[in-house]
Amino acid sequence: MSQLLYIESSPRKDRAASIEVARHFVGAYQAQHPQDTITTLDLWATELPRFDAATIDAKYAILHGQPHTEEQRRAWAAVESICRQFTGADKYVFSVPMWNFSIPYILKHYIDVLVQPGQTFTFSPETGYRGLVTGKPALVVYARGGAYGAGTGAEGYDQQSRYVQQILGFIGFTDVKSIFIEPTLGGPGPKDQAIAAALRQADELVKTF
């Protein structure tokens, strides 16, 4: 039995194309794997710890091999709780809308809490950085108002998928599939066509996920 963690980062819910396709994928996955556990993490309904001075100091204490103060210990415990939920999963689905060519700030907050030494990566002067979240598949569903794919001339503006791919690779992911829904602001016709194509892609990807 596997555990799938679905991470939702759009506040628009039923009006979000990324959520529509991601939920379709998760529903199809559940139908094929009824014995698996699915957890939905709605980042807008989750109290994420602040990455404040105590948390930053706790992080650098770890990197420098120093013990935590009591304040740092409490701050780091909140970080560890987020990391345990993430690393405890076996498979991952993300729904990610594009905001200002990048990702929603709530997802960036989650990533900043999650990507920590000893939790999702390690570092040594001899070997450098090494991701700890390995051997697990992930699917990322991206929605964008415009078109930023190959041949559009706007590829350089895409800091959304580039960042997500980079950060997932940094913490150890090597099996990351992507679904792109674009353009969603081109009127009902183009948007509906983009969603329909993404749903078909989701149906294919779920067969081997």
Secondary structure, 3 states (H helix, E strand, C coil): CCEEEEEECCCCHHHCHHHHHHHHHHHHHHHHCCCCEEEEEEHHHCCCCCCCHHHHHHHHHHHCCCCCCHHHHHHHHHHHHHHHHHHCCCEEEEEEECECCECCHHHHHHHHHHCCECCCEEEECCCEEEECCCCCEEEEEEECCCCCCCCCCCHHHCCHHHHHHHHHHHCCCCEEEEEEECCCCCCHHHHHHHHHHHHHHHHHHHHHC
